[in-house]
Amino acid sequence: MATAPIFTKEMCNCETCEGSGVMFEVKIEGAEEVVWQCEGENIDFEEEKRYTTEEEDDGVYKLLISEVDVDDTDCAFQCVAKNAAGQTISEAKVFVEEMPEHVKELIQMKEHKQ
């Protein structure tokens, strides 16, 4: 009897600073399709350029977010693994610490000089 996919490595919550990159990684057995979601909605990789995915031969799947924003705090990201027998979901949240104002100003000054 076929079974739904199994996560042998689940997603983990992560904490980072505003403007940093984040990576969620899972390992799945038995998935025919893998879908990444944010707050239960499929991520549109064509429209949301800061999101990319990677897939490795050994069942490892990654969601990379190039720059997190304070608005991403507490957002739930899901990896939905599907096959003919069903689906399984792994979920994690990202917690974003706001960049101090003086650091933002330094970055803006540096970008302005370039």
A tleap script that builds the chain and sets N, CA, C and O, in Angstrom:
source leaprc.protein.ff14SB
mol = sequence {
  NMET ALA THR ALA PRO ILE PHE THR LYS GLU
  MET CYS ASN CYS GLU THR CYS GLU GLY SER
  GLY VAL MET PHE GLU VAL LYS ILE GLU GLY
  ALA GLU GLU VAL VAL TRP GLN CYS GLU GLY
  GLU ASN ILE ASP PHE GLU GLU GLU LYS ARG
  TYR THR THR GLU GLU GLU ASP ASP GLY VAL
  TYR LYS LEU LEU ILE SER GLU VAL ASP VAL
  ASP ASP THR ASP CYS ALA PHE GLN CYS VAL
  ALA LYS ASN ALA ALA GLY GLN THR ILE SER
  GLU ALA LYS VAL PHE VAL GLU GLU MET PRO
  GLU HIE VAL LYS GLU LEU ILE GLN MET LYS
  GLU HIE LYS CGLN
}
set mol.1.N position { 0.843 -1.192 0.000 }
set mol.1.CA position { 0.000 0.000 0.000 }
set mol.1.C position { 0.883 1.248 0.000 }
set mol.1.O position { 1.820 1.359 0.791 }
set mol.2.N position { 0.575 2.171 -0.885 }
set mol.2.CA position { 1.352 3.404 -0.991 }
set mol.2.C position { 1.078 4.312 0.204 }
set mol.2.O position { -0.011 4.305 0.779 }
set mol.3.N position { 2.090 5.088 0.558 }
set mol.3.CA position { 1.937 6.033 1.664 }
set mol.3.C position { 2.284 7.441 1.195 }
set mol.3.O position { 3.004 7.633 0.216 }
set mol.4.N position { 1.758 8.406 1.913 }
set mol.4.CA position { 2.065 9.814 1.614 }
set mol.4.C position { 3.552 10.055 1.854 }
set mol.4.O position { 4.189 9.286 2.574 }
set mol.5.N position { 4.110 11.096 1.271 }
set mol.5.CA position { 5.530 11.406 1.471 }
set mol.5.C position { 5.874 11.573 2.953 }
set mol.5.O position { 5.027 11.915 3.778 }
set mol.6.N position { 7.138 11.321 3.253 }
set mol.6.CA position { 7.629 11.427 4.633 }
set mol.6.C position { 8.770 12.436 4.679 }
set mol.6.O position { 9.702 12.370 3.877 }
set mol.7.N position { 8.688 13.376 5.630 }
set mol.7.CA position { 9.782 14.313 5.861 }
set mol.7.C position { 10.780 13.656 6.802 }
set mol.7.O position { 10.466 13.389 7.963 }
set mol.8.N position { 11.983 13.394 6.300 }
set mol.8.CA position { 13.031 12.862 7.170 }
set mol.8.C position { 13.847 13.993 7.789 }
set mol.8.O position { 14.619 13.782 8.724 }
set mol.9.N position { 13.660 15.203 7.247 }
set mol.9.CA position { 14.205 16.430 7.845 }
set mol.9.C position { 13.142 17.494 7.678 }
set mol.9.O position { 12.787 17.856 6.556 }
set mol.10.N position { 12.632 17.998 8.795 }
set mol.10.CA position { 11.574 19.010 8.790 }
set mol.10.C position { 12.162 20.407 8.672 }
set mol.10.O position { 13.350 20.618 8.921 }
set mol.11.N position { 11.320 21.355 8.290 }
set mol.11.CA position { 11.706 22.762 8.288 }
set mol.11.C position { 11.894 23.208 9.732 }
set mol.11.O position { 11.269 22.668 10.646 }
set mol.12.N position { 12.762 24.201 9.930 }
set mol.12.CA position { 13.009 24.752 11.262 }
set mol.12.C position { 12.758 26.251 11.247 }
set mol.12.O position { 13.075 26.933 10.272 }
set mol.13.N position { 12.181 26.766 12.344 }
set mol.13.CA position { 12.025 28.214 12.483 }
set mol.13.C position { 13.398 28.857 12.426 }
set mol.13.O position { 14.394 28.252 12.822 }
set mol.14.N position { 13.447 30.086 11.932 }
set mol.14.CA position { 14.730 30.785 11.906 }
set mol.14.C position { 14.552 32.233 12.312 }
set mol.14.O position { 13.479 32.818 12.159 }
set mol.15.N position { 15.622 32.792 12.830 }
set mol.15.CA position { 15.652 34.184 13.263 }
set mol.15.C position { 16.801 34.865 12.547 }
set mol.15.O position { 17.907 34.329 12.482 }
set mol.16.N position { 16.537 36.059 12.005 }
set mol.16.CA position { 17.556 36.759 11.238 }
set mol.16.C position { 17.317 38.261 11.294 }
set mol.16.O position { 16.318 38.724 11.844 }
set mol.17.N position { 18.234 39.002 10.727 }
set mol.17.CA position { 18.115 40.465 10.673 }
set mol.17.C position { 17.510 40.888 9.341 }
set mol.17.O position { 17.685 40.218 8.323 }
set mol.18.N position { 16.809 41.990 9.365 }
set mol.18.CA position { 16.219 42.579 8.169 }
set mol.18.C position { 17.297 42.737 7.089 }
set mol.18.O position { 18.404 43.197 7.368 }
set mol.19.N position { 16.960 42.355 5.869 }
set mol.19.CA position { 17.887 42.471 4.755 }
set mol.19.C position { 18.751 41.242 4.527 }
set mol.19.O position { 19.419 41.133 3.499 }
set mol.20.N position { 18.742 40.320 5.475 }
set mol.20.CA position { 19.546 39.095 5.347 }
set mol.20.C position { 18.804 38.056 4.517 }
set mol.20.O position { 17.607 38.175 4.254 }
set mol.21.N position { 19.549 37.041 4.115 }
set mol.21.CA position { 18.954 35.921 3.412 }
set mol.21.C position { 18.604 34.810 4.378 }
set mol.21.O position { 19.177 34.708 5.462 }
set mol.22.N position { 17.645 33.970 3.970 }
set mol.22.CA position { 17.191 32.847 4.782 }
set mol.22.C position { 17.074 31.628 3.888 }
set mol.22.O position { 16.739 31.738 2.709 }
set mol.23.N position { 17.355 30.460 4.462 }
set mol.23.CA position { 17.170 29.219 3.724 }
set mol.23.C position { 16.395 28.232 4.586 }
set mol.23.O position { 16.749 27.977 5.738 }
set mol.24.N position { 15.333 27.684 4.007 }
set mol.24.CA position { 14.610 26.580 4.634 }
set mol.24.C position { 14.996 25.328 3.866 }
set mol.24.O position { 15.042 25.337 2.636 }
set mol.25.N position { 15.273 24.247 4.592 }
set mol.25.CA position { 15.710 23.003 3.951 }
set mol.25.C position { 14.920 21.837 4.530 }
set mol.25.O position { 14.706 21.751 5.739 }
set mol.26.N position { 14.492 20.944 3.645 }
set mol.26.CA position { 13.799 19.724 4.056 }
set mol.26.C position { 14.414 18.543 3.305 }
set mol.26.O position { 15.086 18.702 2.287 }
set mol.27.N position { 14.158 17.363 3.845 }
set mol.27.CA position { 14.514 16.135 3.130 }
set mol.27.C position { 13.257 15.282 3.131 }
set mol.27.O position { 12.628 15.065 4.167 }
set mol.28.N position { 12.906 14.800 1.931 }
set mol.28.CA position { 11.630 14.108 1.756 }
set mol.28.C position { 11.848 12.774 1.055 }
set mol.28.O position { 12.652 12.665 0.129 }
set mol.29.N position { 11.116 11.762 1.514 }
set mol.29.CA position { 11.084 10.464 0.827 }
set mol.29.C position { 9.703 10.274 0.221 }
set mol.29.O position { 8.689 10.492 0.885 }
set mol.30.N position { 9.667 9.866 -1.040 }
set mol.30.CA position { 8.405 9.505 -1.685 }
set mol.30.C position { 7.599 10.635 -2.279 }
set mol.30.O position { 6.412 10.461 -2.554 }
set mol.31.N position { 8.211 11.798 -2.489 }
set mol.31.CA position { 7.469 12.929 -3.069 }
set mol.31.C position { 7.527 12.888 -4.590 }
set mol.31.O position { 8.592 12.687 -5.173 }
set mol.32.N position { 6.379 13.078 -5.227 }
set mol.32.CA position { 6.321 13.218 -6.673 }
set mol.32.C position { 6.278 14.694 -7.065 }
set mol.32.O position { 6.661 15.066 -8.175 }
set mol.33.N position { 5.805 15.530 -6.135 }
set mol.33.CA position { 5.710 16.963 -6.365 }
set mol.33.C position { 5.962 17.683 -5.048 }
set mol.33.O position { 5.526 17.233 -3.989 }
set mol.34.N position { 6.667 18.801 -5.124 }
set mol.34.CA position { 6.928 19.622 -3.940 }
set mol.34.C position { 6.518 21.056 -4.260 }
set mol.34.O position { 6.927 21.617 -5.277 }
set mol.35.N position { 5.711 21.638 -3.385 }
set mol.35.CA position { 5.202 22.992 -3.554 }
set mol.35.C position { 5.594 23.803 -2.321 }
set mol.35.O position { 5.467 23.332 -1.191 }
set mol.36.N position { 6.070 25.027 -2.552 }
set mol.36.CA position { 6.413 25.938 -1.448 }
set mol.36.C position { 5.313 26.974 -1.311 }
set mol.36.O position { 4.819 27.510 -2.303 }
set mol.37.N position { 4.934 27.252 -0.063 }
set mol.37.CA position { 3.877 28.204 0.205 }
set mol.37.C position { 4.299 29.204 1.275 }
set mol.37.O position { 5.195 28.948 2.079 }
set mol.38.N position { 3.627 30.344 1.256 }
set mol.38.CA position { 3.762 31.356 2.304 }
set mol.38.C position { 2.352 31.657 2.788 }
set mol.38.O position { 1.502 32.093 2.012 }
set mol.39.N position { 2.109 31.427 4.060 }
set mol.39.CA position { 0.783 31.633 4.647 }
set mol.39.C position { -0.294 30.864 3.887 }
set mol.39.O position { -1.405 31.361 3.705 }
set mol.40.N position { 0.038 29.641 3.443 }
set mol.40.CA position { -0.934 28.775 2.783 }
set mol.40.C position { -1.171 29.049 1.311 }
set mol.40.O position { -1.973 28.362 0.677 }
set mol.41.N position { -0.483 30.046 0.750 }
set mol.41.CA position { -0.629 30.383 -0.670 }
set mol.41.C position { 0.637 29.977 -1.419 }
set mol.41.O position { 1.746 30.234 -0.952 }
set mol.42.N position { 0.472 29.343 -2.579 }
set mol.42.CA position { 1.634 28.958 -3.372 }
set mol.42.C position { 2.476 30.178 -3.713 }
set mol.42.O position { 1.942 31.223 -4.086 }
set mol.43.N position { 3.784 30.047 -3.587 }
set mol.43.CA position { 4.693 31.140 -3.926 }
set mol.43.C position { 4.813 31.218 -5.445 }
set mol.43.O position { 5.071 30.216 -6.112 }
set mol.44.N position { 4.625 32.412 -5.977 }
set mol.44.CA position { 4.763 32.654 -7.410 }
set mol.44.C position { 6.210 33.084 -7.659 }
set mol.44.O position { 6.565 34.245 -7.452 }
set mol.45.N position { 7.029 32.150 -8.100 }
set mol.45.CA position { 8.460 32.415 -8.272 }
set mol.45.C position { 8.742 33.370 -9.435 }
set mol.45.O position { 9.804 33.990 -9.477 }
set mol.46.N position { 7.817 33.493 -10.365 }
set mol.46.CA position { 7.974 34.442 -11.465 }
set mol.46.C position { 7.797 35.876 -10.970 }
set mol.46.O position { 8.508 36.788 -11.393 }
set mol.47.N position { 6.842 36.052 -10.073 }
set mol.47.CA position { 6.543 37.400 -9.571 }
set mol.47.C position { 7.400 37.763 -8.366 }
set mol.47.O position { 7.842 38.905 -8.242 }
set mol.48.N position { 7.633 36.823 -7.496 }
set mol.48.CA position { 8.398 37.061 -6.260 }
set mol.48.C position { 9.860 36.677 -6.489 }
set mol.48.O position { 10.277 35.569 -6.154 }
set mol.49.N position { 10.621 37.588 -7.054 }
set mol.49.CA position { 12.006 37.304 -7.456 }
set mol.49.C position { 12.939 37.035 -6.270 }
set mol.49.O position { 14.012 36.464 -6.465 }
set mol.50.N position { 12.562 37.427 -5.053 }
set mol.50.CA position { 13.453 37.190 -3.919 }
set mol.50.C position { 13.410 35.739 -3.438 }
set mol.50.O position { 14.218 35.332 -2.603 }
set mol.51.N position { 12.458 34.958 -3.973 }
set mol.51.CA position { 12.364 33.544 -3.636 }
set mol.51.C position { 12.976 32.691 -4.746 }
set mol.51.O position { 12.718 32.926 -5.926 }
set mol.52.N position { 13.784 31.707 -4.370 }
set mol.52.CA position { 14.276 30.711 -5.320 }
set mol.52.C position { 14.243 29.348 -4.635 }
set mol.52.O position { 14.196 29.256 -3.408 }
set mol.53.N position { 14.268 28.304 -5.436 }
set mol.53.CA position { 14.285 26.949 -4.886 }
set mol.53.C position { 15.443 26.163 -5.472 }
set mol.53.O position { 15.945 26.455 -6.558 }
set mol.54.N position { 15.842 25.168 -4.722 }
set mol.54.CA position { 16.851 24.218 -5.190 }
set mol.54.C position { 16.376 22.821 -4.844 }
set mol.54.O position { 15.722 22.601 -3.824 }
set mol.55.N position { 16.718 21.884 -5.712 }
set mol.55.CA position { 16.386 20.489 -5.490 }
set mol.55.C position { 17.638 19.662 -5.735 }
set mol.55.O position { 18.319 19.829 -6.747 }
set mol.56.N position { 17.932 18.762 -4.789 }
set mol.56.CA position { 19.090 17.890 -4.932 }
set mol.56.C position { 18.617 16.458 -5.169 }
set mol.56.O position { 17.476 16.112 -4.863 }
set mol.57.N position { 19.501 15.636 -5.713 }
set mol.57.CA position { 19.148 14.266 -6.071 }
set mol.57.C position { 18.744 13.390 -4.893 }
set mol.57.O position { 18.021 12.411 -5.073 }
set mol.58.N position { 19.196 13.724 -3.704 }
set mol.58.CA position { 18.944 12.859 -2.546 }
set mol.58.C position { 17.676 13.223 -1.771 }
set mol.58.O position { 17.546 12.851 -0.605 }
set mol.59.N position { 16.732 13.950 -2.401 }
set mol.59.CA position { 15.476 14.286 -1.749 }
set mol.59.C position { 15.533 15.540 -0.899 }
set mol.59.O position { 14.618 15.801 -0.118 }
set mol.60.N position { 16.605 16.326 -1.040 }
set mol.60.CA position { 16.737 17.582 -0.304 }
set mol.60.C position { 16.164 18.712 -1.162 }
set mol.60.O position { 16.511 18.862 -2.334 }
set mol.61.N position { 15.284 19.496 -0.552 }
set mol.61.CA position { 14.661 20.637 -1.219 }
set mol.61.C position { 14.930 21.872 -0.371 }
set mol.61.O position { 14.897 21.814 0.858 }
set mol.62.N position { 15.198 23.001 -1.048 }
set mol.62.CA position { 15.512 24.241 -0.336 }
set mol.62.C position { 14.681 25.388 -0.880 }
set mol.62.O position { 14.452 25.499 -2.084 }
set mol.63.N position { 14.234 26.242 0.038 }
set mol.63.CA position { 13.620 27.508 -0.315 }
set mol.63.C position { 14.557 28.589 0.186 }
set mol.63.O position { 14.869 28.650 1.376 }
set mol.64.N position { 15.007 29.448 -0.729 }
set mol.64.CA position { 15.907 30.534 -0.363 }
set mol.64.C position { 15.185 31.863 -0.539 }
set mol.64.O position { 14.534 32.101 -1.556 }
set mol.65.N position { 15.308 32.722 0.466 }
set mol.65.CA position { 14.740 34.059 0.414 }
set mol.65.C position { 15.920 35.009 0.446 }
set mol.65.O position { 16.674 35.033 1.418 }
set mol.66.N position { 16.087 35.792 -0.611 }
set mol.66.CA position { 17.303 36.602 -0.731 }
set mol.66.C position { 17.353 37.749 0.264 }
set mol.66.O position { 18.425 38.046 0.791 }
set mol.67.N position { 16.245 38.395 0.534 }
set mol.67.CA position { 16.224 39.506 1.495 }
set mol.67.C position { 14.925 39.474 2.272 }
set mol.67.O position { 13.855 39.712 1.712 }
set mol.68.N position { 15.015 39.180 3.565 }
set mol.68.CA position { 13.807 39.209 4.374 }
set mol.68.C position { 13.532 40.635 4.829 }
set mol.68.O position { 14.437 41.459 4.955 }
set mol.69.N position { 12.275 40.893 5.065 }
set mol.69.CA position { 11.813 42.211 5.470 }
set mol.69.C position { 11.102 42.063 6.815 }
set mol.69.O position { 10.680 40.964 7.175 }
set mol.70.N position { 10.969 43.141 7.542 }
set mol.70.CA position { 10.274 43.106 8.831 }
set mol.70.C position { 8.854 42.567 8.650 }
set mol.70.O position { 8.315 41.923 9.550 }
set mol.71.N position { 8.248 42.828 7.487 }
set mol.71.CA position { 6.900 42.328 7.209 }
set mol.71.C position { 6.839 40.801 7.158 }
set mol.71.O position { 5.759 40.222 7.270 }
set mol.72.N position { 7.985 40.148 6.991 }
set mol.72.CA position { 8.030 38.684 6.955 }
set mol.72.C position { 7.945 38.060 8.351 }
set mol.72.O position { 7.750 36.851 8.476 }
set mol.73.N position { 8.089 38.873 9.396 }
set mol.73.CA position { 8.064 38.346 10.758 }
set mol.73.C position { 6.769 37.596 11.008 }
set mol.73.O position { 5.678 38.074 10.698 }
set mol.74.N position { 6.916 36.415 11.574 }
set mol.74.CA position { 5.810 35.514 11.917 }
set mol.74.C position { 5.114 34.900 10.709 }
set mol.74.O position { 4.113 34.201 10.869 }
set mol.75.N position { 5.625 35.148 9.500 }
set mol.75.CA position { 5.037 34.488 8.335 }
set mol.75.C position { 5.335 32.994 8.409 }
set mol.75.O position { 6.452 32.581 8.720 }
set mol.76.N position { 4.324 32.204 8.121 }
set mol.76.CA position { 4.488 30.756 8.112 }
set mol.76.C position { 4.774 30.300 6.685 }
set mol.76.O position { 3.994 30.558 5.769 }
set mol.77.N position { 5.891 29.626 6.513 }
set mol.77.CA position { 6.259 29.050 5.219 }
set mol.77.C position { 6.018 27.549 5.292 }
set mol.77.O position { 6.312 26.909 6.302 }
set mol.78.N position { 5.480 26.996 4.212 }
set mol.78.CA position { 5.180 25.573 4.174 }
set mol.78.C position { 5.837 24.917 2.979 }
set mol.78.O position { 5.959 25.504 1.905 }
set mol.79.N position { 6.255 23.684 3.199 }
set mol.79.CA position { 6.691 22.813 2.113 }
set mol.79.C position { 5.649 21.706 2.049 }
set mol.79.O position { 5.457 20.966 3.014 }
set mol.80.N position { 4.977 21.597 0.907 }
set mol.80.CA position { 3.930 20.599 0.727 }
set mol.80.C position { 4.478 19.525 -0.208 }
set mol.80.O position { 4.765 19.789 -1.376 }
set mol.81.N position { 4.616 18.325 0.315 }
set mol.81.CA position { 5.109 17.188 -0.467 }
set mol.81.C position { 3.912 16.312 -0.845 }
set mol.81.O position { 3.117 15.929 0.013 }
set mol.82.N position { 3.794 15.999 -2.144 }
set mol.82.CA position { 2.615 15.269 -2.632 }
set mol.82.C position { 3.023 14.022 -3.416 }
set mol.82.O position { 4.079 13.969 -4.046 }
set mol.83.N position { 2.156 13.035 -3.350 }
set mol.83.CA position { 2.228 11.887 -4.252 }
set mol.83.C position { 0.808 11.332 -4.390 }
set mol.83.O position { -0.134 11.905 -3.842 }
set mol.84.N position { 0.650 10.235 -5.108 }
set mol.84.CA position { -0.681 9.684 -5.375 }
set mol.84.C position { -1.407 9.271 -4.095 }
set mol.84.O position { -2.637 9.238 -4.078 }
set mol.85.N position { -0.679 8.955 -3.027 }
set mol.85.CA position { -1.293 8.501 -1.781 }
set mol.85.C position { -1.700 9.649 -0.858 }
set mol.85.O position { -2.432 9.435 0.109 }
set mol.86.N position { -1.235 10.857 -1.147 }
set mol.86.CA position { -1.617 11.980 -0.289 }
set mol.86.C position { -0.543 13.052 -0.240 }
set mol.86.O position { 0.345 13.115 -1.090 }
set mol.87.N position { -0.651 13.885 0.774 }
set mol.87.CA position { 0.322 14.956 0.938 }
set mol.87.C position { 0.703 15.102 2.404 }
set mol.87.O position { -0.044 14.716 3.304 }
set mol.88.N position { 1.882 15.668 2.616 }
set mol.88.CA position { 2.412 15.932 3.947 }
set mol.88.C position { 2.970 17.350 3.932 }
set mol.88.O position { 3.512 17.804 2.924 }
set mol.89.N position { 2.832 18.044 5.058 }
set mol.89.CA position { 3.273 19.432 5.131 }
set mol.89.C position { 4.265 19.621 6.269 }
set mol.89.O position { 4.073 19.117 7.376 }
set mol.90.N position { 5.321 20.352 5.972 }
set mol.90.CA position { 6.260 20.804 6.999 }
set mol.90.C position { 6.158 22.326 7.016 }
set mol.90.O position { 6.059 22.952 5.961 }
set mol.91.N position { 6.180 22.928 8.215 }
set mol.91.CA position { 5.987 24.367 8.326 }
set mol.91.C position { 6.981 24.975 9.298 }
set mol.91.O position { 7.365 24.357 10.291 }
set mol.92.N position { 7.392 26.211 8.989 }
set mol.92.CA position { 8.284 26.951 9.883 }
set mol.92.C position { 8.016 28.437 9.712 }
set mol.92.O position { 7.446 28.879 8.714 }
set mol.93.N position { 8.442 29.188 10.707 }
set mol.93.CA position { 8.282 30.647 10.667 }
set mol.93.C position { 9.640 31.320 10.652 }
set mol.93.O position { 10.643 30.766 11.100 }
set mol.94.N position { 9.638 32.533 10.121 }
set mol.94.CA position { 10.843 33.348 10.141 }
set mol.94.C position { 10.566 34.541 11.057 }
set mol.94.O position { 9.509 35.167 10.984 }
set mol.95.N position { 11.523 34.835 11.905 }
set mol.95.CA position { 11.422 35.964 12.820 }
set mol.95.C position { 12.505 36.962 12.417 }
set mol.95.O position { 13.695 36.646 12.438 }
set mol.96.N position { 12.079 38.166 12.052 }
set mol.96.CA position { 12.995 39.163 11.506 }
set mol.96.C position { 13.176 40.305 12.499 }
set mol.96.O position { 12.216 40.936 12.941 }
set mol.97.N position { 14.440 40.546 12.833 }
set mol.97.CA position { 14.777 41.660 13.717 }
set mol.97.C position { 15.028 42.893 12.867 }
set mol.97.O position { 15.811 42.855 11.918 }
set mol.98.N position { 14.365 43.977 13.209 }
set mol.98.CA position { 14.510 45.206 12.434 }
set mol.98.C position { 15.924 45.758 12.558 }
set mol.98.O position { 16.522 45.749 13.634 }
set mol.99.N position { 16.439 46.235 11.440 }
set mol.99.CA position { 17.770 46.819 11.402 }
set mol.99.C position { 17.728 48.175 12.125 }
set mol.99.O position { 16.817 48.968 11.887 }
set mol.100.N position { 18.691 48.446 12.993 }
set mol.100.CA position { 18.719 49.752 13.665 }
set mol.100.C position { 18.784 50.889 12.648 }
set mol.100.O position { 19.394 50.750 11.588 }
set mol.101.N position { 18.161 51.994 12.973 }
set mol.101.CA position { 18.057 53.132 12.060 }
set mol.101.C position { 19.422 53.645 11.612 }
set mol.101.O position { 19.600 53.991 10.444 }
set mol.102.N position { 20.392 53.698 12.535 }
set mol.102.CA position { 21.716 54.214 12.149 }
set mol.102.C position { 22.409 53.302 11.133 }
set mol.102.O position { 23.184 53.777 10.303 }
set mol.103.N position { 22.136 52.010 11.193 }
set mol.103.CA position { 22.711 51.082 10.210 }
set mol.103.C position { 22.055 51.303 8.846 }
set mol.103.O position { 22.731 51.292 7.817 }
set mol.104.N position { 20.736 51.502 8.845 }
set mol.104.CA position { 20.035 51.786 7.585 }
set mol.104.C position { 20.607 53.039 6.934 }
set mol.104.O position { 20.815 53.079 5.721 }
set mol.105.N position { 20.860 54.066 7.750 }
set mol.105.CA position { 21.404 55.314 7.220 }
set mol.105.C position { 22.794 55.114 6.626 }
set mol.105.O position { 23.104 55.678 5.577 }
set mol.106.N position { 23.630 54.320 7.281 }
set mol.106.CA position { 24.968 54.035 6.750 }
set mol.106.C position { 24.894 53.306 5.410 }
set mol.106.O position { 25.652 53.608 4.488 }
set mol.107.N position { 23.989 52.361 5.312 }
set mol.107.CA position { 23.822 51.614 4.061 }
set mol.107.C position { 23.354 52.548 2.952 }
set mol.107.O position { 23.852 52.480 1.828 }
set mol.108.N position { 22.397 53.420 3.266 }
set mol.108.CA position { 21.905 54.362 2.261 }
set mol.108.C position { 23.014 55.306 1.810 }
set mol.108.O position { 23.113 55.622 0.624 }
set mol.109.N position { 23.849 55.759 2.742 }
set mol.109.CA position { 24.965 56.637 2.378 }
set mol.109.C position { 25.938 55.913 1.463 }
set mol.109.O position { 26.426 56.486 0.490 }
set mol.110.N position { 26.218 54.663 1.773 }
set mol.110.CA position { 27.156 53.878 0.962 }
set mol.110.C position { 26.593 53.679 -0.446 }
set mol.110.O position { 27.312 53.828 -1.433 }
set mol.111.N position { 25.306 53.344 -0.531 }
set mol.111.CA position { 24.669 53.132 -1.835 }
set mol.111.C position { 24.622 54.424 -2.643 }
set mol.111.O position { 24.742 54.398 -3.867 }
set mol.112.N position { 24.451 55.544 -1.967 }
set mol.112.CA position { 24.386 56.840 -2.632 }
set mol.112.C position { 25.731 57.216 -3.259 }
set mol.112.O position { 25.772 57.842 -4.318 }
set mol.113.N position { 26.845 56.827 -2.593 }
set mol.113.CA position { 28.179 57.125 -3.092 }
set mol.113.C position { 28.531 56.322 -4.335 }
set mol.113.O position { 29.367 56.758 -5.128 }
set mol.114.N position { 27.924 55.175 -4.523 }
set mol.114.CA position { 28.274 54.298 -5.645 }
set mol.114.C position { 27.717 54.792 -6.904 }
set mol.114.O position { 27.915 54.175 -7.950 }
savepdb mol mol.pdb
quit
